[in-house]
Amino acid sequence: MSSVPPALKTWAALHIIALCKAKTETEFNNAFDSFIAPEAKIITNGMSLTRDEYKIRFRGQEFDEAGAAVDFRGAVEVPNDNKGGVDLSYQTGMVGVFYTAIIRKKIRFRDAPVERHIVSSMNMFIEEDKRVETHGSDPTLDARRVVALNEVVRETEPTPI
């Protein structure tokens, strides 16, 4: 049985969800490494960040999440036209997504969960990372990674009443 890798918009959404819902450092690191290429060019709120700086910023504080809800409000994709003749079993190209996320922490304040609210507009250029070992033609392995990312994001922690 063969598996077809997801289209660009779906691929991006699944990776963002995995990052937001990661409850351990290992889960987060695995999700991040399968999403962002090692030499990715990253701009967040107009500032150039290294991959490590972006990783810390995306993760936020310590690993104390109780859960997360991610809602995609819109997405657009522009697949590469594949004129180079490279036979990929998946799409590469550009994706733009707009999403909101509410990340609930385990700690509570006045019996209410403490939350982190995120609103993000993220534009990504996704290419095949040739360093990723795909073990031949295994269709379940996806070597796509974000090589360029431009994000406008706002994070807040509402104060419980």
C-alpha positions in Angstrom: 0.0 0.0 0.0 1.5 3.3 -1.0 1.0 6.6 0.8 0.9 9.9 -1.0 2.5 12.8 0.9 0.1 15.6 1.6 -0.2 18.7 -0.5 1.7 21.8 0.5 -1.1 23.5 2.6 -1.8 20.3 4.4 1.9 19.6 5.0 2.4 23.1 6.5 -0.7 22.9 8.7 0.3 19.4 10.0 3.7 20.6 11.0 2.5 23.8 12.7 -0.1 21.7 14.6 2.7 19.3 15.7 4.8 22.2 16.9 2.0 23.8 18.9 0.8 20.5 20.4 4.2 19.2 21.4 4.2 18.4 25.1 7.8 17.4 25.6 11.1 18.8 24.4 11.8 15.7 22.3 8.4 15.9 20.6 9.0 19.6 19.8 12.6 19.0 18.6 11.5 16.2 16.3 8.6 18.3 14.9 10.8 21.3 14.4 13.6 19.4 12.7 11.1 17.8 10.3 9.7 21.3 9.4 12.6 23.8 9.3 15.7 23.2 7.2 19.1 23.6 9.0 20.1 26.7 7.0 16.6 28.3 6.7 16.4 32.0 6.2 13.9 33.3 8.9 12.3 36.7 9.4 9.9 37.2 12.2 8.2 40.6 12.7 10.8 42.1 10.4 13.8 40.7 12.3 16.2 38.2 10.9 16.6 35.2 13.3 18.8 32.2 13.3 17.1 28.8 13.2 18.0 28.4 16.9 16.6 31.8 17.8 13.4 31.0 16.0 13.1 27.6 17.7 13.3 29.3 21.1 10.9 32.0 20.1 8.3 29.6 18.7 8.5 27.2 21.6 8.0 30.0 24.2 8.6 29.1 27.8 9.1 25.8 29.5 7.3 22.6 28.5 4.3 22.9 30.7 1.4 22.6 28.2 -1.8 20.9 29.0 -3.0 21.1 25.4 -3.4 23.3 22.4 -6.1 24.3 19.9 -4.9 25.5 16.4 -7.3 27.1 14.0 -6.3 27.8 10.4 -8.2 30.8 9.0 -6.8 30.7 5.5 -4.1 29.2 3.4 -2.8 29.6 -0.2 -0.2 27.5 -2.0 1.8 28.0 -5.2 3.4 24.7 -6.2 6.6 24.7 -8.2 5.9 23.9 -11.9 8.6 21.1 -11.9 10.1 22.3 -15.2 13.5 21.0 -14.0 12.3 17.4 -14.6 13.0 16.3 -11.0 10.7 13.4 -10.2 9.3 14.2 -6.8 6.4 12.2 -5.3 5.4 15.4 -3.5 5.0 19.1 -4.1 7.5 21.8 -3.3 6.8 25.5 -3.6 5.3 28.4 -1.6 2.7 28.4 1.1 1.0 31.2 3.1 -1.1 30.4 6.2 -3.0 32.4 8.7 -3.7 30.7 12.0 -4.6 31.2 15.6 -3.5 29.0 18.4 -4.4 28.8 22.1 -1.9 26.9 24.2 -3.1 26.0 27.6 -0.5 25.5 30.4 -0.8 23.0 33.2 -0.5 25.8 35.8 -3.7 27.5 36.9 -4.4 31.0 38.3 -7.6 31.4 40.4 -8.7 28.0 39.1 -8.5 29.1 35.5 -5.8 27.7 33.1 -3.1 30.1 32.0 -3.0 30.4 28.2 -0.8 31.7 25.5 -2.6 33.2 22.5 -0.9 33.2 19.1 -2.0 34.9 15.9 0.3 34.3 13.0 0.6 35.0 9.2 3.4 32.8 7.9 4.8 32.6 4.4 7.1 29.7 3.6 9.2 28.5 0.7 9.4 24.7 0.9 12.0 22.6 -0.9 13.3 19.1 -0.8 16.2 18.8 1.7 18.6 16.5 -0.1 20.3 15.7 3.3 17.3 13.9 4.5 17.7 10.1 4.1 14.6 8.7 2.4 15.8 5.1 2.1 15.2 4.8 -1.6 11.6 5.3 -2.8 9.8 4.9 0.5 6.7 7.2 0.0 6.1 7.6 3.7 9.3 9.6 4.2 9.0 13.3 3.3 12.2 15.3 2.7 10.4 18.6 2.4 11.6 21.4 4.7 11.0 25.1 5.0 14.0 26.9 3.5 12.7 30.5 3.9 10.1 31.8 6.3 8.6 35.2 6.8 6.2 35.5 9.7 4.2 38.3 11.3 3.1 37.0 14.8 1.6 38.3 17.9 1.6 36.4 21.2 -0.3 37.4 24.3 -1.0 35.8 27.7 -4.4 37.1 28.8 -4.6 37.8 32.5 -7.4 35.7 34.1 -9.9 37.8 36.0 
